[in-house]
Amino acid sequence: MSSNKLHETLRMLVTANHILHFHGAVDGFGHVSVRHPEKPDVYILCGYMPPALVENVDDLIEYYVDGSDPVKPDAKKGYSERFIHGEIFKRYPAVQCVVHSHAEAVLPYATSTVPMLPMYHMGGFLGTEVPVWDIVPQYDDNYQQDMLVNNVKLGASLATNFSSSASSTVPEKNVVLMKRHGYTTHGKDIPTAVYRAIYTLINAGIQTNATLLQAAAKEGGLVDSASVHVVETLEP
């Protein structure tokens, strides 16, 4: 694989940070990573900085998939939650991009018992069930319980929720909600993961608005039911 492929991948990663920020999927935090196109045992993530301020390759850091240690020992400070990315890349070889978000529109579904549902065709990738992962049962006694996925054990636990089998190396779920935290998604390439990250938050907003509208209409006697319609034909 030529260096041109690497150059294009890095360019797309920088752009992905800006697109995700523009759509509110990331703010001062949240992050997007990509598997190295020439070294599948390495992934690339920006340093500890707001995604909107990522300018070029100098702002990016390479990490080993196994353990999420920086390739260069003297690398600049990175995100403590890089283990989200590393453990998903480790478990699922076909995954090429990972996005982690704290988008406000999604948080009600990560903090309540209301399930997130696909509300329209652009949210079909959510499937019939969006898993909710809870970090609390994973804590050891010596952990600082700050909700951050900041080690291999926690990252690996999150990664298992993308499939129903403990031995599966193919993700069956495209999005996992993280209780009282946010959500994580992935893709076969950068555009796919970015698409899912953005339309997860848009779908959440539509579901909230539709639920409120339907409940208000039922209360006012305009409709008989408080239920809303969901997509029945889903992305495979």
Buried (B, 14 or more C-beta within 10 A) or exposed (E): EEEEEBEEBBEBBBEBBBBBBEBBBBBEBBBBBBBBBEBEEBBBBBBBBBBBEBEEEEBBBBBBBEEBEBBEEEBBEBBEBBBBBBBBBBBBEEBBBBBBBBBEBBBBBBEEEEBBBBBBEBBBBBBEEBBBBBBEEBEEEEBEEEBBBBBBBBBBBBBBBBBEEEEEEEBEBBBBBBBEBBBBBBBEBBEBBBBBBBBBBBBBBBBBEBBEBBBEBBEEEEBEEEEBEBBEEBBE
